[in-house]
Amino acid sequence: MRTVVLTMKASVIEMFLAVPQINCDVKAGKIINPEFIVKCPAGCQDPKYHVYGTDVYASYSSVCGAAVHSGVLDNSGGKILVRKVAGQSGYKGSYSNGVQSLSLPRWRESFIVLESKPKKGVTYPSALTYSSSKSPAAQAGETTKAYQRPPIPGTTAQPVTLMQLLAVTVAVATPTTLPRPSPSAASTTSIPRPQSVGHRSQEMGEMDSWKPGSVLLDEGLVPKEELSTQSLEPVSLGDPNCKIDLSFLIDGSTSIGKRRFRIQKQLLADVAQALDIGPAGPLMGVVQYGDNPATHFNLKTHTNSRDLKTAIEKITQRGGLSNVGRAISFVTKNFFSKANGNRSGAPNVVVVLVDGWPTDKVEEASRLARESGINIFFITIEGAAENEKQYVVEPNFANKAVCRTNGFYSLHVQSWFGLHKTLQPLVKRVCDTDRLACSKTCLNSADIGFVIDGSSSVGTGNFRTVLQFVTNLTKEFEISDTDTRIGAVQYTYEQRLEFGFDKYSSKPDILNAIKRVGYWSGGTSTGAAINFALEQLFKKSKPNKRKLMILITDGRSYDDVRIPAMAAHLKGVITYAIGVAWAAQEELEVIATHPARDHSFFVDEFDNLYQYVPRIIQNICTEFNSQPRN
């Protein structure tokens, strides 16, 4: 019998010295130990186990989820070493090893995950200590350092120690049986009464049904602050490296069927998870099309990935035809508005999913969308078989619709069962804001330099009319340090920089600066003014900006304009020449970019300048939109 007792004692000790096992939902912040080894179960790759950060994780993260994200474990589970480190001022989310971690502004404590290789001379805990009375380990079959039964009123409960449990085990192995404790005796220890195998007493049943911490909560002994912080999960502000306003156009036509519609919804949910939705990062809305398009939710309806995924799950199929062109027109006119959550400075992106082919034309609707600054992506599935091509309304529809025809904006899969393969390339592309070429429009992508004649022949009153003309043109553009920028030069015999491209970065500031320009008076040296503008304005233009010079003069230049004008053309400056009253028509045509009919204008009265604002804007945009889309 002694041998049996020793054997059982050894096995119990071995059990307690084994690596603790935890569940996938256990957060590092709930474990007090600064460094420990644990065993994770399989299945912790599931997105419901939230992870915050990359490499260094906020302690609000799932320990095992972070282990999978870091690559230390795969989804089959295993042992890991966890080490607590200081809190960080920010945590960046990322997609890695099938887990999308979220961004977080700051958190009080962090941890890192390493392979489970113990250091020499370091003893790792065989049982974890938890920060709250409710221990997740109990659900995983793990033993904690102190397990308390609910106290009997008027008594004090004591923790069960390792030696007490060993004593109980030895008692089971010996013929001696312990007497049933009286209520008073039971109050001094938490040792359950030993039972024969297969027998469960009422006392043990009560213990199993009781959950640690329930009495404390019922008695009101847990501070309200702790309850509120435990119930609130930090919500990500979104990935700031992917700040886009995104609309998905999903195919709800009858031909798609329920099964494929569900596959489509799954892709949307996966994208929502991978993008890390939030007000400081990407925002996403969904429009379903069939006969007619309908918005399920706009950009500001759901501002985190969790809520967005829940909303996507509730979308039902509408049925009807596959009118993609009508849907694109709908999005261009209605979706990207301030009322729907559209943010200035965030690129507008539309991802269109098409089963087979559209039942209407998309080219014209897509052109208007591109000219509005919308980046259109197409995901086409399956496509028309050879004997079906006769039914295709618009051959090569995807290339006619997408922002650019270089392959960046198009994804094609042969089967709906391969749709999931588009997830990573799609997320990578929509977040590559430097390559979202259609965000640049004729109104938000230029450095515009006004070169204004301030000679004596203009006069004070007419000069104010010229400034109003400059104001009216400026109002048409989107002004910021990343959009269109405005600069101005006034000239007579001499030249003066009124303000450069980097002086003002908002439309109100620019308009006020134009009002403050004072009339100079003097001669008319237009050639010298062009050279001055090239040196003082356009030399400081950004490489990715279109360079536009708009020159306004009322007379013939005292110097030669041909060489300065040619220099401007060679440097890629698109020049518009506007002449008033005594300006020389042939001189305007030399100054203007070819073809002169689109870039030079003559008006006989200063008061008629305003009439040319729409035409100049139209020509600027027509020229911009005629650029090749490859």
C-alpha positions as a printed NumPy array, in Angstrom:
array([[  0.   ,   0.   ,   0.   ],
       [  2.923,   2.343,   0.729],
       [  4.127,   1.858,  -2.838],
       [  0.702,   2.773,  -4.172],
       [  0.563,   5.883,  -2.018],
       [  4.016,   7.056,  -3.169],
       [  3.14 ,   6.359,  -6.781],
       [ -0.062,   8.353,  -6.541],
       [  1.732,  11.143,  -4.717],
       [  4.365,  11.336,  -7.44 ],
       [  1.715,  11.414, -10.149],
       [ -0.129,  14.224,  -8.41 ],
       [  3.08 ,  16.238,  -8.056],
       [  3.839,  15.637, -11.745],
       [  0.33 ,  16.834, -12.605],
       [  0.859,  20.081, -10.733],
       [  4.3  ,  20.679, -12.241],
       [  2.996,  20.187, -15.799],
       [  2.65 ,  23.152, -18.174],
       [ -0.65 ,  24.963, -17.479],
       [ -3.214,  24.849, -20.265],
       [ -5.361,  27.864, -21.122],
       [ -8.253,  28.535, -23.451],
       [ -8.08 ,  30.624, -26.63 ],
       [-10.004,  33.5  , -25.032],
       [ -7.629,  34.01 , -22.075],
       [ -6.106,  37.502, -22.179],
       [ -2.559,  38.163, -21.003],
       [ -3.724,  40.976, -18.732],
       [ -5.707,  38.5  , -16.615],
       [ -2.518,  36.609, -15.727],
       [ -0.371,  38.21 , -13.022],
       [  2.795,  36.148, -13.631],
       [  5.468,  38.25 , -15.402],
       [  6.815,  35.284, -17.371],
       [  5.285,  31.86 , -17.885],
       [  4.93 ,  28.866, -20.165],
       [  1.448,  27.737, -21.184],
       [ -0.134,  25.284, -23.574],
       [ -2.659,  26.604, -26.114],
       [ -5.413,  24.444, -27.608],
       [ -6.153,  24.134, -31.307],
       [ -8.425,  26.617, -33.078],
       [ -7.099,  29.934, -31.702],
       [ -6.844,  31.392, -35.216],
       [-10.55 ,  32.211, -35.001],
       [-11.132,  35.995, -35.423],
       [-13.387,  36.089, -32.359],
       [-10.22 ,  35.889, -30.238],
       [ -9.07 ,  39.488, -30.576],
       [ -5.404,  40.403, -30.87 ],
       [ -4.023,  43.955, -30.628],
       [ -0.604,  44.833, -32.049],
       [  2.213,  43.232, -34.021],
       [  5.217,  41.452, -32.407],
       [  4.514,  43.368, -29.181],
       [  0.885,  42.859, -28.141],
       [ -1.397,  44.769, -25.781],
       [ -2.208,  42.685, -22.721],
       [ -5.9  ,  42.86 , -23.666],
       [ -5.066,  40.406, -26.463],
       [ -5.774,  36.699, -26.517],
       [ -2.498,  35.016, -25.515],
       [ -2.946,  32.115, -27.904],
       [ -4.321,  34.294, -30.698],
       [ -1.186,  36.435, -30.449],
       [  0.94 ,  33.283, -30.557],
       [ -0.657,  32.266, -33.867],
       [ -0.359,  35.815, -35.261],
       [  3.336,  35.96 , -34.339],
       [  4.028,  32.63 , -36.037],
       [  5.269,  30.887, -32.884],
       [  2.251,  28.551, -33.085],
       [ -0.01 ,  27.427, -35.876],
       [ -3.732,  26.733, -35.507],
       [ -3.046,  23.264, -34.047],
       [ -1.874,  24.793, -30.74 ],
       [  1.11 ,  23.953, -28.561],
       [  3.389,  25.354, -25.863],
       [  4.633,  28.946, -25.769],
       [  6.698,  31.202, -23.532],
       [  5.022,  34.517, -22.644],
       [  6.952,  37.483, -21.254],
       [  5.315,  40.675, -19.978],
       [  6.824,  44.004, -21.087],
       [  5.957,  47.664, -20.632],
       [  2.833,  49.244, -22.122],
       [  3.168,  50.947, -25.494],
       [  1.962,  54.337, -26.73 ],
       [  0.414,  52.606, -29.74 ],
       [ -0.128,  49.166, -31.279],
       [ -0.258,  48.65 , -35.038],
       [ -2.592,  45.994, -36.419],
       [ -1.558,  43.66 , -39.237],
       [ -2.602,  40.498, -41.03 ],
       [ -0.278,  37.56 , -40.352],
       [ -0.566,  33.775, -40.33 ],
       [ -4.323,  33.864, -40.83 ],
       [ -4.944,  36.266, -37.941],
       [ -5.875,  39.946, -38.344],
       [ -4.612,  41.888, -35.354],
       [ -6.145,  45.275, -34.563],
       [ -4.618,  48.675, -33.89 ],
       [ -4.885,  50.275, -30.468],
       [ -3.803,  53.804, -29.429],
       [ -2.232,  52.768, -26.112],
       [ -2.458,  50.172, -23.331],
       [ -1.014,  49.874, -19.865],
       [  0.82 ,  46.551, -20.342],
       [  2.246,  44.49 , -23.207],
       [  3.639,  41.03 , -23.818],
       [  5.703,  39.14 , -26.342],
       [  5.421,  35.489, -27.382],
       [  8.446,  33.218, -27.729],
       [  9.079,  29.543, -28.354],
       [  8.727,  27.475, -25.183],
       [ 12.445,  27.06 , -24.465],
       [ 12.955,  27.543, -20.719],
       [ 15.999,  29.525, -19.567],
       [ 18.548,  27.698, -17.456],
       [ 18.037,  28.302, -13.784],
       [ 14.571,  29.814, -14.288],
       [ 11.592,  28.108, -12.693],
       [  8.345,  28.723, -14.502],
       [  5.049,  28.493, -12.608],
       [  3.198,  25.215, -12.908],
       [  0.003,  27.108, -12.066],
       [ -0.984,  30.621, -13.089],
       [ -2.181,  33.416, -10.838],
       [ -5.108,  35.409, -12.191],
       [ -5.867,  39.035, -11.472],
       [ -9.6  ,  38.516, -10.909],
       [-11.61 ,  36.007,  -8.884],
       [-13.029,  34.509, -12.051],
       [-10.405,  32.188, -13.438],
       [-10.641,  31.145, -17.091],
       [ -8.237,  28.375, -16.313],
       [-10.879,  26.477, -14.438],
       [-12.734,  26.005, -17.69 ],
       [ -9.615,  24.546, -19.299],
       [ -9.023,  22.02 , -16.501],
       [ -6.045,  23.983, -15.171],
       [ -5.287,  24.279, -11.462],
       [ -4.711,  27.725,  -9.987],
       [ -2.752,  28.581,  -6.879],
       [ -5.823,  29.281,  -4.805],
       [ -9.282,  27.837,  -5.309],
       [-11.985,  29.118,  -2.997],
       [-15.415,  27.762,  -2.232],
       [-18.192,  30.218,  -1.533],
       [-18.032,  31.144,   2.129],
       [-20.787,  30.109,   4.512],
       [-22.211,  33.197,   6.201],
       [-20.345,  33.97 ,   9.361],
       [-17.267,  31.99 ,   8.373],
       [-14.013,  32.622,   6.568],
       [-13.066,  30.482,   3.583],
       [ -9.449,  29.37 ,   3.222],
       [ -7.615,  28.493,   0.02 ],
       [ -6.778,  24.92 ,  -0.832],
       [ -3.032,  24.429,  -0.92 ],
       [ -1.015,  21.86 ,  -2.869],
       [ -0.154,  19.94 ,   0.334],
       [ -3.818,  19.761,   1.338],
       [ -4.685,  18.241,  -2.032],
       [ -1.844,  15.757,  -1.654],
       [ -3.147,  14.851,   1.761],
       [ -6.574,  14.166,   0.312],
       [ -5.062,  11.956,  -2.388],
       [ -3.084,   9.934,   0.19 ],
       [ -6.241,   9.513,   2.221],
       [ -8.02 ,   8.   ,  -0.745],
       [ -5.291,   5.369,  -1.018],
       [ -5.449,   4.285,   2.652],
       [ -8.146,   2.209,   4.362],
       [ -8.82 ,   5.06 ,   6.791],
       [-11.799,   7.218,   5.876],
       [-12.229,  10.752,   6.997],
       [-15.351,  11.567,   9.014],
       [-17.869,  13.86 ,   7.335],
       [-17.009,  17.349,   8.552],
       [-19.508,  19.316,  10.55 ],
       [-20.639,  22.723,   9.293],
       [-18.245,  24.401,  11.722],
       [-15.364,  22.248,  10.599],
       [-16.195,  22.783,   6.977],
       [-15.852,  26.479,   7.528],
       [-12.171,  26.21 ,   8.318],
       [-11.086,  24.466,   5.134],
       [-12.256,  24.142,   1.571],
       [-11.352,  20.444,   1.213],
       [-14.213,  18.55 ,  -0.436],
       [-15.319,  15.264,   1.102],
       [-13.634,  12.312,  -0.663],
       [-16.059,  10.207,  -2.691],
       [-15.792,   6.855,  -4.35 ],
       [-15.366,   6.884,  -8.122],
       [-18.555,   7.639, -10.031],
       [-20.334,   9.057,  -7.006],
       [-21.226,  12.752,  -6.807],
       [-22.631,  14.098,  -3.574],
       [-24.989,  17.007,  -3.263],
       [-22.116,  18.996,  -1.777],
       [-19.932,  18.423,  -4.853],
       [-22.84 ,  19.228,  -7.142],
       [-23.263,  22.583,  -5.445],
       [-19.572,  23.233,  -5.831],
       [-19.622,  22.427,  -9.547],
       [-22.556,  24.712, -10.188],
       [-20.966,  27.599,  -8.318],
       [-18.774,  29.952, -10.342],
       [-15.837,  31.697,  -8.681],
       [-16.552,  35.354,  -8.114],
       [-20.351,  35.068,  -8.142],
       [-20.688,  35.643,  -4.391],
       [-18.401,  38.654,  -4.537],
       [-20.492,  40.144,  -7.308],
       [-23.746,  39.396,  -5.488],
       [-22.406,  40.941,  -2.294],
       [-21.335,  44.068,  -4.199],
       [-17.704,  43.745,  -3.094],
       [-16.203,  44.294,  -6.549],
       [-15.679,  48.003,  -7.313],
       [-17.951,  49.421, -10.02 ],
       [-14.923,  50.755, -11.861],
       [-13.53 ,  47.235, -12.226],
       [-16.855,  45.893, -13.475],
       [-17.137,  48.612, -16.106],
       [-13.582,  48.24 , -17.356],
       [-13.897,  44.471, -17.563],
       [-17.018,  44.727, -19.691],
       [-15.608,  47.293, -22.131],
       [-13.381,  46.004, -24.902],
       [-11.017,  48.536, -26.499],
       [-12.244,  49.42 , -29.967],
       [ -9.627,  49.953, -32.654],
       [ -9.414,  53.367, -34.265],
       [ -8.487,  51.636, -37.516],
       [ -5.29 ,  51.259, -39.5  ],
       [ -4.03 ,  54.81 , -40.276],
       [ -1.881,  53.386, -43.094],
       [ -5.056,  52.436, -44.981],
       [ -7.287,  55.488, -44.613],
       [ -9.753,  54.954, -47.465],
       [-13.503,  55.334, -47.96 ],
       [-14.582,  52.033, -49.493],
       [-17.852,  50.938, -51.095],
       [-18.492,  47.334, -52.077],
       [-20.948,  46.807, -54.934],
       [-22.173,  43.249, -54.468],
       [-24.058,  41.177, -57.004],
       [-27.58 ,  40.394, -55.796],
       [-28.95 ,  39.234, -59.149],
       [-31.195,  36.188, -59.282],
       [-28.707,  34.206, -61.371],
       [-26.093,  34.19 , -58.628],
       [-28.026,  31.826, -56.34 ],
       [-28.062,  31.678, -52.548],
       [-24.895,  29.633, -52.117],
       [-22.716,  31.967, -54.176],
       [-24.307,  34.97 , -52.5  ],
       [-23.154,  33.552, -49.138],
       [-19.619,  33.081, -50.518],
       [-19.69 ,  36.728, -51.604],
       [-20.753,  37.828, -48.108],
       [-17.946,  35.776, -46.587],
       [-15.407,  37.665, -48.694],
       [-16.853,  40.963, -47.467],
       [-16.63 ,  39.795, -43.848],
       [-13.013,  38.683, -44.376],
       [-12.149,  42.044, -45.947],
       [-13.795,  43.881, -43.035],
       [-11.678,  41.851, -40.613],
       [ -8.441,  42.234, -42.578],
       [ -8.796,  46.002, -43.1  ],
       [ -9.079,  46.905, -39.395],
       [-12.029,  49.275, -39.809],
       [-12.023,  52.454, -37.744],
       [-12.462,  56.241, -37.85 ],
       [ -8.711,  56.819, -38.195],
       [ -8.36 ,  54.126, -40.856],
       [-10.574,  52.542, -43.517],
       [-14.36 ,  52.898, -43.473],
       [-16.598,  50.593, -45.496],
       [-20.153,  50.563, -46.807],
       [-22.092,  48.09 , -48.933],
       [-24.42 ,  48.61 , -51.904],
       [-26.251,  45.655, -53.457],
       [-27.32 ,  45.788, -57.079],
       [-29.869,  43.839, -59.115],
       [-32.483,  45.648, -61.161],
       [-31.798,  48.731, -59.043],
       [-29.062,  49.467, -56.482],
       [-29.73 ,  49.925, -52.755],
       [-27.416,  50.963, -49.929],
       [-27.327,  48.491, -47.021],
       [-25.131,  50.766, -44.904],
       [-22.929,  53.776, -45.568],
       [-19.454,  54.723, -44.388],
       [-20.456,  55.987, -40.957],
       [-22.975,  53.272, -40.044],
       [-20.381,  50.824, -38.649],
       [-16.972,  52.068, -37.514],
       [-15.305,  48.849, -36.376],
       [-14.721,  45.46 , -37.96 ],
       [-16.826,  43.524, -35.45 ],
       [-20.041,  45.516, -36.016],
       [-19.453,  45.591, -39.753],
       [-19.13 ,  41.798, -39.953],
       [-22.362,  41.394, -37.978],
       [-24.168,  43.71 , -40.393],
       [-22.787,  41.876, -43.431],
       [-24.122,  38.591, -42.086],
       [-27.651,  40.073, -42.037],
       [-27.638,  41.107, -45.729],
       [-30.237,  39.248, -47.805],
       [-30.256,  38.759, -51.565],
       [-32.492,  41.138, -53.556],
       [-32.625,  39.339, -56.93 ],
       [-33.226,  40.809, -60.364],
       [-30.863,  41.556, -63.269],
       [-27.196,  42.526, -63.037],
       [-27.286,  46.265, -63.775],
       [-23.734,  47.212, -62.818],
       [-23.643,  50.483, -64.801],
       [-26.717,  51.746, -62.976],
       [-25.128,  50.806, -59.652],
       [-21.886,  52.659, -60.446],
       [-23.892,  55.787, -61.381],
       [-25.813,  55.466, -58.111],
       [-22.62 ,  55.288, -56.054],
       [-21.04 ,  58.229, -57.914],
       [-24.064,  60.467, -57.275],
       [-25.142,  59.332, -53.819],
       [-22.682,  57.267, -51.817],
       [-19.567,  59.412, -51.363],
       [-21.146,  62.401, -49.641],
       [-20.33 ,  64.091, -46.359],
       [-23.737,  63.06 , -45.025],
       [-22.82 ,  59.407, -45.659],
       [-19.49 ,  59.7  , -43.857],
       [-17.182,  60.582, -46.766],
       [-13.97 ,  62.191, -45.512],
       [-11.955,  64.752, -47.451],
       [ -8.432,  63.477, -47.938],
       [ -9.467,  59.807, -47.855],
       [ -9.392,  58.182, -51.323],
       [-12.762,  56.955, -52.612],
       [-12.646,  53.279, -53.643],
       [-15.358,  51.1  , -55.197],
       [-14.948,  47.328, -55.468],
       [-17.449,  45.76 , -57.869],
       [-18.134,  42.014, -57.751],
       [-19.65 ,  40.622, -60.952],
       [-20.922,  37.103, -61.556],
       [-20.517,  36.478, -65.284],
       [-21.25 ,  39.781, -66.992],
       [-23.398,  42.91 , -66.477],
       [-26.802,  43.228, -68.099],
       [-26.216,  46.922, -68.895],
       [-23.297,  49.069, -70.102],
       [-20.677,  50.286, -67.643],
       [-18.285,  52.431, -69.721],
       [-19.967,  55.846, -69.483],
       [-20.966,  55.448, -65.824],
       [-17.407,  54.401, -64.975],
       [-15.897,  57.362, -66.841],
       [-17.985,  59.779, -64.773],
       [-16.961,  57.911, -61.596],
       [-13.263,  58.182, -62.479],
       [-13.617,  61.883, -63.232],
       [-15.202,  62.269, -59.789],
       [-12.071,  60.791, -58.203],
       [-13.403,  57.275, -57.578],
       [-10.978,  54.349, -57.895],
       [-12.93 ,  51.457, -59.415],
       [-11.791,  47.86 , -58.881],
       [-13.509,  44.888, -60.545],
       [-13.6  ,  41.302, -59.27 ],
       [-15.066,  39.125, -62.024],
       [-16.097,  35.539, -61.358],
       [-16.406,  32.786, -63.978],
       [-17.28 ,  34.928, -67.035],
       [-19.027,  33.968, -70.258],
       [-18.445,  30.649, -71.976],
       [-17.842,  30.672, -75.717],
       [-21.492,  29.966, -76.525],
       [-22.603,  32.704, -74.064],
       [-20.522,  35.581, -75.431],
       [-23.302,  36.567, -77.808],
       [-25.352,  37.605, -74.771],
       [-22.662,  39.89 , -73.306],
       [-23.953,  43.475, -73.603],
       [-20.512,  45.127, -73.493],
       [-17.431,  43.028, -74.359],
       [-14.292,  43.741, -72.321],
       [-16.477,  45.59 , -69.79 ],
       [-14.002,  45.369, -66.905],
       [-11.224,  47.204, -68.769],
       [-13.696,  49.891, -69.781],
       [-14.707,  50.394, -66.161],
       [-11.618,  50.144, -63.959],
       [ -9.509,  53.125, -62.942],
       [ -6.492,  51.957, -64.977],
       [ -6.072,  49.096, -67.453],
       [ -2.67 ,  47.989, -66.133],
       [ -4.054,  44.955, -64.257],
       [ -3.765,  46.57 , -60.815],
       [ -7.518,  47.24 , -60.617],
       [ -8.758,  43.905, -61.982],
       [ -9.006,  40.497, -60.336],
       [-10.535,  37.427, -61.969],
       [-11.292,  33.978, -60.586],
       [-12.495,  30.999, -62.596],
       [-14.821,  29.723, -59.894],
       [-16.734,  31.084, -56.904],
       [-14.889,  28.564, -54.759],
       [-11.68 ,  30.464, -55.535],
       [-13.073,  33.861, -54.498],
       [-11.272,  33.721, -51.142],
       [ -7.946,  33.869, -52.997],
       [ -8.633,  37.498, -53.899],
       [ -8.654,  38.602, -50.233],
       [ -4.974,  39.36 , -49.669],
       [ -4.215,  40.942, -53.074],
       [ -7.379,  43.049, -52.848],
       [ -6.627,  44.346, -49.337],
       [ -3.035,  45.11 , -50.315],
       [ -4.101,  47.03 , -53.419],
       [ -6.905,  49.136, -51.949],
       [ -4.582,  50.177, -49.106],
       [ -1.773,  51.185, -51.477],
       [ -2.969,  54.789, -51.579],
       [  0.053,  55.943, -53.592],
       [ -1.186,  53.816, -56.506],
       [ -4.833,  54.851, -56.336],
       [ -4.442,  56.926, -59.49 ],
       [ -8.094,  57.924, -59.854],
       [ -8.026,  59.78 , -56.542],
       [ -6.314,  62.459, -58.583],
       [ -8.802,  64.553, -60.543],
       [ -8.582,  67.704, -62.605],
       [ -9.627,  69.676, -59.525],
       [ -7.379,  68.238, -56.808],
       [ -4.008,  67.445, -58.362],
       [ -2.411,  70.633, -59.696],
       [ -0.06 ,  73.421, -58.707],
       [ -1.658,  76.509, -60.29 ],
       [  0.38 ,  79.68 , -60.659],
       [ -1.448,  82.899, -61.566],
       [  0.759,  85.445, -63.363],
       [ -1.081,  88.786, -63.132],
       [ -0.395,  91.925, -65.144],
       [ -0.239,  94.899, -62.746],
       [  0.812,  97.499, -65.34 ],
       [ -0.407, 101.104, -65.39 ],
       [ -2.822, 100.458, -68.272],
       [ -4.878,  98.067, -66.126],
       [ -5.922, 100.598, -63.485],
       [ -7.077, 100.048, -59.92 ],
       [-10.713,  99.185, -60.696],
       [ -9.887,  96.709, -63.449],
       [ -7.178,  95.154, -61.279],
       [ -9.839,  94.347, -58.654],
       [-11.917,  92.75 , -61.453],
       [ -8.905,  90.605, -62.442],
       [ -8.516,  89.485, -58.814],
       [-12.216,  88.538, -58.764],
       [-11.614,  86.444, -61.9  ],
       [ -8.689,  84.716, -60.14 ],
       [-10.94 ,  84.132, -57.11 ],
       [-13.705,  82.603, -59.24 ],
       [-11.266,  80.17 , -60.86 ],
       [ -9.702,  79.237, -57.515],
       [-13.102,  78.44 , -55.965],
       [-13.546,  75.583, -58.464],
       [-10.565,  73.616, -57.12 ],
       [-10.082,  71.429, -54.032],
       [ -7.427,  73.246, -52.035],
       [ -5.076,  71.675, -49.494],
       [ -1.388,  70.885, -49.099],
       [ -2.039,  67.451, -50.66 ],
       [ -4.62 ,  68.577, -53.256],
       [ -4.451,  71.612, -55.563],
       [ -2.136,  74.407, -54.419],
       [ -2.257,  78.04 , -55.546],
       [  0.52 ,  80.61 , -56.03 ],
       [  0.533,  84.114, -57.508],
       [  2.993,  86.509, -59.167],
       [  2.298,  90.136, -60.088],
       [  4.418,  91.855, -62.699],
       [  5.091,  95.187, -64.368],
       [  8.664,  95.92 , -65.512],
       [  9.546,  94.011, -62.346],
       [  8.098,  90.926, -60.717],
       [  6.769,  90.229, -57.227],
       [  5.912,  86.914, -55.601],
       [  2.601,  87.511, -53.869],
       [  2.516,  84.013, -52.312],
       [  4.021,  80.628, -53.134],
       [  2.45 ,  77.17 , -53.364],
       [  3.391,  76.284, -49.787],
       [  2.141,  79.53 , -48.198],
       [ -1.548,  78.634, -47.74 ],
       [ -3.195,  75.214, -47.509],
       [ -6.931,  75.983, -47.256],
       [ -9.388,  77.603, -49.631],
       [-10.469,  80.385, -47.207],
       [ -6.828,  81.365, -46.611],
       [ -6.102,  81.413, -50.346],
       [ -9.179,  83.538, -51.133],
       [ -8.262,  86.015, -48.407],
       [ -4.701,  86.211, -49.727],
       [ -5.983,  87.007, -53.231],
       [ -8.132,  89.846, -51.827],
       [ -5.091,  91.356, -50.11 ],
       [ -2.971,  91.604, -53.295],
       [ -2.216,  95.292, -53.869],
       [ -2.121,  96.958, -57.268],
       [  1.449,  97.767, -58.311],
       [  1.398,  99.823, -61.576],
       [  4.239, 100.106, -64.097],
       [  5.24 ,  98.683, -67.491],
       [  4.569,  95.282, -69.102],
       [  7.449,  92.771, -69.253],
       [  5.55 ,  89.497, -69.765],
       [  8.561,  87.41 , -70.864],
       [ 10.485,  88.269, -67.691],
       [  7.377,  87.486, -65.638],
       [  7.155,  83.978, -67.149],
       [ 10.82 ,  83.305, -66.302],
       [ 10.265,  84.638, -62.775],
       [  7.246,  82.345, -62.291],
       [  9.233,  79.313, -63.491],
       [ 11.978,  80.076, -60.998],
       [ 10.005,  81.266, -57.969],
       [  6.835,  79.187, -58.304],
       [  7.129,  76.104, -60.502],
       [ 10.666,  75.169, -59.499],
       [  9.147,  74.409, -56.087],
       [  6.22 ,  72.427, -57.473],
       [  5.746,  68.847, -56.25 ],
       [  6.799,  66.112, -58.714],
       [  3.369,  64.449, -58.692],
       [  1.475,  67.676, -59.431],
       [  0.29 ,  68.957, -62.807],
       [  1.789,  72.398, -63.361],
       [ -0.67 ,  75.006, -64.65 ],
       [  0.212,  78.644, -65.376],
       [ -2.685,  81.054, -65.93 ],
       [ -1.398,  84.379, -67.251],
       [ -3.659,  87.454, -67.49 ],
       [ -2.47 ,  90.545, -69.404],
       [ -4.048,  93.613, -71.003],
       [ -1.352,  94.628, -73.501],
       [  1.624,  93.759, -75.672],
       [  4.793,  92.827, -73.837],
       [  7.81 ,  95.153, -73.864],
       [ 10.117,  92.125, -74.024],
       [ 10.246,  88.873, -76.   ],
       [  7.884,  86.117, -74.822],
       [  8.891,  83.309, -77.213],
       [ 11.934,  81.907, -75.376],
       [ 10.359,  82.086, -71.873],
       [  7.16 ,  80.471, -73.232],
       [  9.164,  77.649, -74.834],
       [ 11.056,  77.119, -71.568],
       [  7.723,  76.758, -69.765],
       [  6.473,  74.2  , -72.289],
       [  9.7  ,  72.176, -72.057],
       [  9.419,  72.082, -68.277],
       [  5.921,  70.582, -68.512],
       [  4.068,  73.723, -67.448],
       [  0.659,  73.876, -69.147],
       [  0.085,  77.55 , -69.884],
       [ -3.22 ,  79.349, -70.351],
       [ -2.986,  82.912, -71.723],
       [ -5.917,  85.287, -71.187],
       [ -5.744,  88.645, -72.932],
       [ -7.918,  91.693, -72.307],
       [ -8.492,  94.879, -74.323],
       [ -5.121,  95.771, -75.932],
       [ -3.464,  92.337, -75.579],
       [ -1.883,  90.999, -78.795],
       [ -3.635,  87.842, -80.032],
       [ -0.507,  86.421, -81.73 ],
       [  1.459,  86.903, -78.5  ],
       [ -1.179,  85.03 , -76.517],
       [ -0.958,  82.089, -78.927],
       [  2.852,  81.955, -78.54 ],
       [  2.551,  81.923, -74.74 ],
       [ -0.228,  79.324, -74.653],
       [  0.321,  75.561, -74.706],
       [ -0.521,  73.808, -77.984],
       [ -3.235,  73.673, -79.266],
       [ -3.606,  77.426, -78.753],
       [ -7.378,  77.352, -79.384],
       [ -7.811,  75.432, -76.111],
       [ -5.308,  77.456, -74.078],
       [ -5.57 ,  81.092, -75.222],
       [ -8.585,  83.383, -74.753],
       [ -9.283,  86.997, -75.6  ],
       [-11.94 ,  89.243, -74.076],
       [-12.542,  92.872, -75.044],
       [-13.697,  94.079, -71.605],
       [-12.419,  93.305, -68.094],
       [-16.029,  93.003, -66.949],
       [-16.485,  90.015, -69.301],
       [-13.676,  87.941, -67.815],
       [-16.083,  86.006, -65.574],
       [-17.734,  84.451, -68.649],
       [-14.598,  82.426, -69.392],
       [-14.359,  80.704, -65.984],
       [-16.518,  77.659, -66.93 ],
       [-14.745,  77.204, -70.28 ],
       [-11.264,  77.342, -68.746],
       [-12.24 ,  74.828, -66.054],
       [-13.802,  72.567, -68.68 ],
       [-10.662,  72.667, -70.814],
       [ -8.442,  71.929, -67.823],
       [-10.56 ,  68.892, -66.935],
       [-10.966,  67.655, -70.511],
       [ -7.207,  67.696, -70.949],
       [ -6.682,  65.896, -67.646],
       [ -9.269,  63.199, -68.355],
       [ -7.948,  62.513, -71.851],
       [ -4.727,  61.056, -70.425],
       [ -4.142,  57.349, -71.247],
       [ -5.525,  54.889, -68.64 ],
       [ -2.676,  52.378, -68.859]])
